[in-house]
Amino acid sequence: MSRPIVQCPQRLYSMWKRQQAQGRRMQLPDVKLLIRLVAGLLVVYLGGCSIIPREGPMAVEIEEQSVKNDYVIVDVNARIVHTLAGFDPVGLSKHFLKSSYRAPTMVIGTGDVLDITIFEAGEGGLFSSQEGSRAKFPTVVVDRKGRISIPYAGLLAVRGRTAYQVQQKIVRRLKGKAIQPQAIVNIIRNENNTVSVGGDVNKPGLYPISLRGRRLLDVVAVAGGTRYPARETYISVIRGNKRGVQLLKAVIETPKENIYVSRGDRIYLSHDPQRYTVLGAIHKPAIYKFDAPTVSVLEAVASAGGLMDTRADSTGLFVFRYEAPLVLDKLNVAYEYTIRGRVPTIYRIDMQQARSYFYAQSFRLQDKDSVYVANAQGVEIAKMLKLINSATASFGNVAGVTNVVK
């Protein structure tokens, strides 16, 4: 039975090397073996058993394999970049817009201690005494139901109201009972207007907000500051159902990110040097830390030394990411497969197009993203030819060997 013309090149190459080691002269079967070896290498390139080492898939393979629905491919354009920017999870000012430029209004809450003084226009009134036509109540505590009790005014609901609103309420209650009453209300101990600070700070705990308001960095300073460098520390602010995250270094350098805190805020500092990976036909493949609040694809490629002119497929710049389904829904991208609630997604940027440099400049990386640059097809052909040349070097070339046999 005749042998198949094409076998796995590893076996063929090993057989030929054994024959040469035994000192055998080249015979016609050797030539046929060599032909099968060359043919096998061609089949390798065209999709047979692979012996050509590679760092990763080629651009065409990434696209072909996506039909299995294990992941989706999204071609990056202006609309994609604009939509993704709207889902940027980093930032405080856009989540808490009013807090960026205006201190929150201080309101009274349960447990607060008030200093209340009531004045009358003449003597002989309800609050007249040896000290004059006034009465002072220095330590009025707001009860659990958010109320206070004032003589002749009764129980007043004050929780959630400002000091000025409570003053007006007292005056209305006393109208017709006291002589042209007036009132002054001050918050002397604020148990309700506090924020909690935790995580990687030196003194975690509850901290009050002053009447003039406090910004985020003020609270961090009162809590003893962060334990780690600002460029590696993220600060999270949770307010009700809203949540914002920002690099502490960005809060320091960007005034609008240094927002005013509000009562009930939960502030958490975490040491998390976020990273991204650059692989493939790049000069310096490695894992890189985010050295700025945001890093674009173009900056990531530049940090890794840029594309390799002799290897890189400029149409095959990819960003691998586990994307939120909400984002893909907004992009009108269909998907079927998820992992832990995230969709394996590959964003593709064609760097042969000049406008793609603007897209790469605006496309922001996220923590754990992987940037991959595929090899050009010509590189794989060159590898194949190099292997063929190596296999035939000792014979000169196939045609020459064939002539010798004849």
Backbone torsions as a table, in degrees:
resi	resn	phi	psi	omega
1	MET	NA	132.6	-179.1
2	SER	-75.6	149.1	179.4
3	ARG	-76.5	152.3	175.7
4	PRO	-63.8	145.8	-177.8
5	ILE	-63.7	-37.7	-176.3
6	VAL	-116.9	119.7	173.3
7	GLN	-119.3	175.3	178.5
8	CYS	-62.1	122.9	-173.4
9	PRO	-56.3	-29.0	179.1
10	GLN	-59.5	-44.2	-179.1
11	ARG	-66.1	-45.5	-178.8
12	LEU	-61.5	-43.6	-178.7
13	TYR	-64.5	-39.7	179.5
14	SER	-64.9	-40.8	179.0
15	MET	-61.9	-46.5	-179.0
16	TRP	-62.7	-39.8	-180.0
17	LYS	-65.2	-37.2	178.5
18	ARG	-64.8	-39.8	179.3
19	GLN	-65.1	-40.2	179.6
20	GLN	-67.6	-36.1	-179.7
21	ALA	-66.8	-28.0	179.4
22	GLN	-81.8	-0.2	177.0
23	GLY	76.2	17.8	-179.8
24	ARG	-72.8	142.7	176.3
25	ARG	-78.8	157.7	-178.2
26	MET	-72.3	124.0	177.9
27	GLN	-117.0	173.5	-179.2
28	LEU	-55.6	-41.2	176.5
29	PRO	-59.3	-33.6	178.3
30	ASP	-63.9	-40.9	179.0
31	VAL	-62.2	-42.9	178.0
32	LYS	-62.4	-39.0	177.9
33	LEU	-62.1	-41.8	179.5
34	LEU	-63.7	-40.9	179.0
35	ILE	-62.3	-42.2	178.5
36	ARG	-63.2	-36.5	179.2
37	LEU	-63.3	-46.6	179.2
38	VAL	-62.7	-44.1	178.8
39	ALA	-62.3	-37.9	178.4
40	GLY	-63.0	-39.6	178.7
41	LEU	-64.8	-36.6	176.7
42	LEU	-63.9	-40.3	178.3
43	VAL	-64.5	-35.5	177.0
44	VAL	-55.8	-49.5	-177.7
45	TYR	-64.2	-35.7	-176.9
46	LEU	-84.8	0.7	173.9
47	GLY	126.6	10.3	177.9
48	GLY	-82.2	-155.9	-179.7
49	CYS	-66.8	134.6	-169.4
50	SER	-96.9	126.4	172.2
51	ILE	-122.1	0.1	179.7
52	ILE	-86.4	115.9	-177.7
53	PRO	-68.3	140.2	178.5
54	ARG	-142.7	154.8	179.4
55	GLU	-80.4	-23.1	-177.4
56	GLY	-177.1	-177.7	-177.3
57	PRO	-70.0	154.9	172.6
58	MET	-80.3	163.3	-176.6
59	ALA	-58.1	-42.3	-178.0
60	VAL	-66.7	-32.7	179.1
61	GLU	-70.1	-37.7	178.0
62	ILE	-60.6	-42.1	-179.7
63	GLU	-70.7	-42.4	-178.9
64	GLU	-63.7	-39.4	-176.1
65	GLN	-75.0	-14.2	-179.3
66	SER	-70.6	-15.7	-179.8
67	VAL	-66.2	-15.3	177.5
68	LYS	-74.4	-5.5	179.1
69	ASN	67.6	16.4	174.7
70	ASP	-73.5	-25.0	178.4
71	TYR	-153.6	167.5	178.8
72	VAL	-118.9	150.8	177.7
73	ILE	-113.0	130.7	179.9
74	VAL	-122.3	119.7	176.0
75	ASP	-78.6	124.6	-174.3
76	VAL	-79.0	129.7	173.8
77	ASN	-140.7	-172.9	-176.1
78	ALA	-61.7	-40.2	-179.8
79	ARG	-65.5	-41.5	179.8
80	ILE	-62.5	-45.9	-179.2
81	VAL	-62.8	-43.1	-179.1
82	HIS	-64.8	-41.8	-179.3
83	THR	-67.1	-43.5	179.6
84	LEU	-63.2	-35.5	179.2
85	ALA	-61.6	-31.0	178.8
86	GLY	-72.3	-16.4	179.0
87	PHE	-103.4	13.3	-178.7
88	ASP	-60.2	116.9	-177.0
89	PRO	-76.0	-11.7	-176.0
90	VAL	-89.1	135.6	175.5
91	GLY	132.4	146.7	179.0
92	LEU	-112.8	-40.7	-173.7
93	SER	-61.6	-36.8	-178.1
94	LYS	-76.0	-24.8	176.9
95	HIS	-81.4	-32.9	-178.0
96	PHE	-125.7	68.6	-170.3
97	LEU	-59.6	-47.1	-177.6
98	LYS	-64.9	-32.8	-178.5
99	SER	-70.7	-11.0	-177.1
100	SER	-71.8	-30.1	-173.6
101	TYR	-131.4	-3.9	-176.3
102	ARG	-140.2	132.0	177.8
103	ALA	-68.7	142.6	179.7
104	PRO	-69.0	153.3	178.4
105	THR	-72.7	131.1	179.7
106	MET	-81.3	127.3	179.5
107	VAL	-121.9	160.9	-177.6
108	ILE	-86.7	141.7	179.8
109	GLY	-138.1	177.8	-179.8
110	THR	-58.9	133.3	178.3
111	GLY	90.7	-11.2	178.4
112	ASP	-67.7	150.5	177.8
113	VAL	-111.6	127.0	-175.8
114	LEU	-111.3	147.2	172.0
115	ASP	-110.1	112.3	-174.7
116	ILE	-118.9	130.5	175.7
117	THR	-125.7	130.1	-179.0
118	ILE	-114.9	132.3	-179.1
119	PHE	-115.4	149.4	171.4
120	GLU	-122.9	154.4	-174.6
121	ALA	-75.6	-22.7	-178.0
122	GLY	-141.7	169.8	179.3
123	GLU	-79.3	163.2	179.1
124	GLY	82.5	12.7	-179.7
125	GLY	-90.6	-171.6	-176.9
126	LEU	-62.1	-31.4	-172.6
127	PHE	-113.5	18.7	178.3
128	SER	-73.5	142.5	178.1
129	SER	-154.6	-174.7	178.8
130	GLN	-63.3	-23.7	-179.8
131	GLU	-84.0	-5.9	178.9
132	GLY	123.9	-167.9	-176.2
133	SER	-89.4	63.0	178.8
134	ARG	-157.2	161.7	176.5
135	ALA	-139.4	138.0	-176.9
136	LYS	-116.4	131.9	177.7
137	PHE	-121.9	92.3	-167.9
138	PRO	-78.0	-21.7	-175.0
139	THR	-136.5	69.1	177.3
140	VAL	-90.6	117.2	-176.4
141	VAL	-97.6	133.9	177.2
142	VAL	-77.5	124.3	-175.9
143	ASP	-79.1	-178.0	-175.4
144	ARG	-65.1	-23.7	177.8
145	LYS	-90.2	6.4	177.2
146	GLY	77.1	31.0	-176.0
147	ARG	-122.7	159.0	170.1
148	ILE	-130.1	161.5	179.2
149	SER	-120.6	125.9	179.2
150	ILE	-123.2	131.7	178.8
151	PRO	-53.2	133.8	178.1
152	TYR	72.0	-12.1	177.4
153	ALA	-104.3	-20.2	178.0
154	GLY	79.0	-158.4	180.0
155	LEU	-80.7	131.3	-179.8
156	LEU	-121.8	128.2	174.4
157	ALA	-80.1	116.7	-174.5
158	VAL	-120.5	-10.0	-177.1
159	ARG	-63.8	132.7	-179.9
160	GLY	84.7	1.9	179.4
161	ARG	-107.8	156.8	177.1
162	THR	-82.4	166.7	178.1
163	ALA	-60.3	-39.2	179.7
164	TYR	-65.1	-40.4	178.4
165	GLN	-64.1	-36.5	177.3
166	VAL	-67.7	-39.3	176.4
167	GLN	-56.2	-47.7	-178.5
168	GLN	-64.4	-35.8	-179.4
169	LYS	-68.3	-40.1	178.1
170	ILE	-63.1	-44.4	-179.2
171	VAL	-61.6	-41.7	-180.0
172	ARG	-64.2	-39.9	-179.3
173	ARG	-66.2	-33.2	-176.1
174	LEU	-90.5	-7.4	-179.0
175	LYS	-63.4	129.5	-177.1
176	GLY	90.8	-12.6	177.5
177	LYS	-108.0	-42.7	179.0
178	ALA	-105.4	164.6	-177.6
179	ILE	-84.0	104.8	179.5
180	GLN	40.9	64.6	-173.8
181	PRO	-68.8	149.4	172.5
182	GLN	-137.0	154.6	-177.5
183	ALA	-141.2	149.4	172.8
184	ILE	-127.1	128.2	-178.9
185	VAL	-122.9	127.8	176.0
186	ASN	-125.8	142.8	174.9
187	ILE	-91.9	111.5	-176.2
188	ILE	-99.4	-22.5	172.9
189	ARG	-140.0	119.8	-171.8
190	ASN	-104.9	100.6	179.1
191	GLU	-91.1	-19.6	-174.3
192	ASN	-93.3	-36.8	-176.7
193	ASN	-86.8	75.1	-179.7
194	THR	-129.7	162.7	173.2
195	VAL	-128.4	152.3	176.8
196	SER	-104.2	136.6	-179.7
197	VAL	-122.9	127.5	-178.4
198	GLY	-143.8	-175.1	179.9
199	GLY	88.3	-141.0	-173.9
200	ASP	-85.9	59.4	171.2
201	VAL	-118.5	160.2	-176.1
202	ASN	-76.5	-28.1	-178.7
203	LYS	-135.2	76.7	178.4
204	PRO	-66.6	151.3	178.5
205	GLY	160.4	-169.7	176.4
206	LEU	-93.0	135.5	-178.9
207	TYR	-132.8	134.7	-179.1
208	PRO	-75.3	156.2	175.5
209	ILE	-101.5	127.1	179.2
210	SER	-70.3	163.5	-178.0
211	LEU	-63.2	-30.4	178.9
212	ARG	-79.9	-6.3	-179.8
213	GLY	92.7	156.9	177.8
214	ARG	-133.7	137.9	175.8
215	ARG	-89.8	169.3	-172.8
216	LEU	-59.3	-45.7	-178.7
217	LEU	-66.8	-28.8	176.3
218	ASP	-63.3	-43.6	-179.0
219	VAL	-66.8	-41.8	178.6
220	VAL	-61.8	-39.1	179.3
221	ALA	-65.6	-42.4	178.8
222	VAL	-63.1	-33.3	179.9
223	ALA	-82.0	11.2	174.3
224	GLY	91.1	3.0	178.6
225	GLY	80.3	173.4	-178.5
226	THR	-84.4	155.1	180.0
227	ARG	-84.3	-15.2	-174.3
228	TYR	-126.8	167.5	179.8
229	PRO	-57.5	145.1	-177.6
230	ALA	-62.0	-30.7	-178.2
231	ARG	-72.9	-11.8	179.7
232	GLU	-115.8	10.0	-176.0
233	THR	-118.3	129.9	176.6
234	TYR	-106.0	143.7	-179.8
235	ILE	-117.6	126.2	-179.3
236	SER	-110.3	137.5	176.5
237	VAL	-120.8	121.8	178.4
238	ILE	-112.8	121.2	-179.1
239	ARG	-133.8	103.1	-175.6
240	GLY	64.7	-124.5	178.3
241	ASN	-98.0	10.6	177.4
242	LYS	-100.3	146.4	178.7
243	ARG	-143.8	131.0	177.3
244	GLY	-127.9	145.4	-179.4
245	VAL	-132.0	138.8	178.0
246	GLN	-151.7	150.3	174.3
247	LEU	-68.7	133.5	-177.4
248	LEU	-59.7	-35.0	178.2
249	LYS	-61.5	-37.6	179.0
250	ALA	-69.2	-35.1	177.2
251	VAL	-64.4	-38.2	179.6
252	ILE	-68.9	-39.3	-173.0
253	GLU	-90.0	-18.3	-177.0
254	THR	-117.0	106.2	-174.7
255	PRO	-54.9	-39.6	-176.4
256	LYS	-68.0	-21.4	177.2
257	GLU	-78.8	-16.2	177.2
258	ASN	-84.6	72.5	-171.9
259	ILE	-74.8	161.6	170.6
260	TYR	-74.0	139.1	175.3
261	VAL	-84.8	158.9	180.0
262	SER	-127.1	156.1	-177.0
263	ARG	-57.8	138.2	180.0
264	GLY	86.1	-3.4	178.1
265	ASP	-62.2	142.9	172.5
266	ARG	-112.0	118.4	-175.4
267	ILE	-113.3	127.3	-176.1
268	TYR	-132.5	128.0	177.4
269	LEU	-105.7	133.6	-178.1
270	SER	-135.4	135.3	176.0
271	HIS	-82.5	109.9	-174.5
272	ASP	-149.5	81.2	176.8
273	PRO	-68.6	95.2	-174.7
274	GLN	-71.7	153.0	-170.2
275	ARG	-135.6	159.7	170.5
276	TYR	-139.4	159.4	-176.8
277	THR	-117.3	139.1	174.8
278	VAL	-121.7	125.2	-175.7
279	LEU	-135.3	169.4	172.9
280	GLY	97.1	-146.7	-175.8
281	ALA	-78.4	68.1	-176.0
282	ILE	-132.4	152.6	-174.7
283	HIS	-70.6	-38.8	-176.2
284	LYS	-129.8	72.0	177.1
285	PRO	-65.1	133.9	-177.2
286	ALA	-174.8	176.0	170.7
287	ILE	-94.4	128.8	-176.7
288	TYR	-118.6	145.4	173.9
289	LYS	-89.0	149.5	172.8
290	PHE	-69.7	113.4	178.8
291	ASP	-98.8	10.2	178.3
292	ALA	-149.5	163.2	179.4
293	PRO	-55.8	-36.4	177.1
294	THR	-134.6	146.0	177.0
295	VAL	-130.7	126.5	179.6
296	SER	-87.7	166.1	176.9
297	VAL	-60.6	-41.4	-179.2
298	LEU	-63.1	-41.3	178.2
299	GLU	-66.0	-37.9	179.3
300	ALA	-64.2	-43.5	179.0
301	VAL	-65.3	-41.0	178.8
302	ALA	-64.7	-40.4	178.5
303	SER	-62.4	-29.8	179.7
304	ALA	-89.2	13.2	175.5
305	GLY	90.5	1.6	178.4
306	GLY	83.9	173.4	179.5
307	LEU	-71.3	148.2	176.3
308	MET	-84.5	116.3	-176.6
309	ASP	-58.5	-33.8	-174.9
310	THR	-83.5	-8.2	-174.4
311	ARG	-131.2	-35.1	-166.4
312	ALA	-71.3	139.7	169.6
313	ASP	-92.2	103.5	-173.9
314	SER	-67.4	-12.7	174.7
315	THR	-86.8	-6.5	-173.8
316	GLY	-118.0	58.2	172.1
317	LEU	-99.0	118.9	-172.7
318	PHE	-122.9	147.3	171.7
319	VAL	-120.3	116.0	179.8
320	PHE	-92.4	130.6	-176.3
321	ARG	-153.9	144.6	167.4
322	TYR	-87.1	104.3	-171.3
323	GLU	-94.9	150.5	176.1
324	ALA	-71.9	135.1	179.6
325	PRO	-55.6	-34.2	179.5
326	LEU	-59.2	-36.6	180.0
327	VAL	-67.2	-46.1	-179.5
328	LEU	-66.7	-33.3	175.2
329	ASP	-62.2	-41.0	178.9
330	LYS	-67.2	-31.9	179.1
331	LEU	-83.0	-3.1	-176.8
332	ASN	60.1	41.2	178.5
333	VAL	-106.9	123.2	-179.9
334	ALA	-79.4	145.7	179.2
335	TYR	-149.9	156.0	-179.6
336	GLU	-126.8	-19.8	-169.6
337	TYR	-117.9	131.8	176.9
338	THR	-132.1	153.7	174.3
339	ILE	-127.1	115.7	-178.8
340	ARG	50.7	43.9	176.0
341	GLY	79.3	6.6	179.4
342	ARG	-120.9	153.2	-177.6
343	VAL	-104.9	122.1	174.3
344	PRO	-61.9	117.6	-172.5
345	THR	-130.7	139.3	175.5
346	ILE	-120.2	119.2	174.6
347	TYR	-93.9	129.0	-176.5
348	ARG	-112.3	131.3	179.2
349	ILE	-121.8	123.8	179.1
350	ASP	-90.1	99.9	-175.0
351	MET	-78.8	0.9	172.7
352	GLN	-75.0	-20.4	178.3
353	GLN	-89.8	130.1	-177.2
354	ALA	-59.7	-38.4	-178.3
355	ARG	-66.0	-21.4	-179.2
356	SER	-65.7	-23.5	176.9
357	TYR	-65.5	-33.8	174.8
358	PHE	-68.9	-39.2	177.8
359	TYR	-63.4	-44.6	-179.6
360	ALA	-64.9	-30.7	179.3
361	GLN	-72.9	-28.4	-177.5
362	SER	-97.3	-14.3	-178.4
363	PHE	-80.0	112.5	-176.4
364	ARG	-90.9	133.4	176.5
365	LEU	-77.6	155.5	174.5
366	GLN	-117.4	166.6	179.9
367	ASP	-57.3	134.3	178.2
368	LYS	73.4	10.6	172.4
369	ASP	-65.1	152.0	174.8
370	SER	-123.6	126.7	176.3
371	VAL	-101.7	127.0	-176.9
372	TYR	-130.0	132.0	176.6
373	VAL	-112.6	118.3	-177.1
374	ALA	-76.7	155.1	172.7
375	ASN	-73.4	145.6	173.9
376	ALA	-70.0	153.7	-179.4
377	GLN	-61.8	-33.4	179.1
378	GLY	-61.3	-30.7	178.0
379	VAL	-65.3	-41.2	-180.0
380	GLU	-67.8	-38.1	177.0
381	ILE	-63.6	-42.4	179.5
382	ALA	-61.6	-39.0	177.6
383	LYS	-62.9	-43.4	-179.4
384	MET	-62.4	-45.8	179.9
385	LEU	-63.5	-35.0	178.6
386	LYS	-64.5	-40.6	177.8
387	LEU	-65.8	-41.7	178.7
388	ILE	-63.0	-43.7	-179.9
389	ASN	-61.7	-39.5	179.2
390	SER	-65.2	-38.8	-177.8
391	ALA	-69.7	-28.9	-175.6
392	THR	-104.8	2.6	-173.8
393	ALA	-60.3	-39.9	-174.9
394	SER	-73.5	-12.3	179.8
395	PHE	-105.3	-0.6	-175.5
396	GLY	86.9	-75.7	172.8
397	ASN	-162.2	168.6	-175.0
398	VAL	-64.1	-42.2	-177.8
399	ALA	-64.0	-41.1	-179.1
400	GLY	-64.4	-41.4	-179.9
401	VAL	-64.6	-41.0	-179.9
402	THR	-61.4	-40.0	178.6
403	ASN	-64.3	-37.6	179.8
404	VAL	-63.2	-42.8	-179.0
405	VAL	-63.1	-40.4	178.4
406	LYS	-62.5	NA	NA
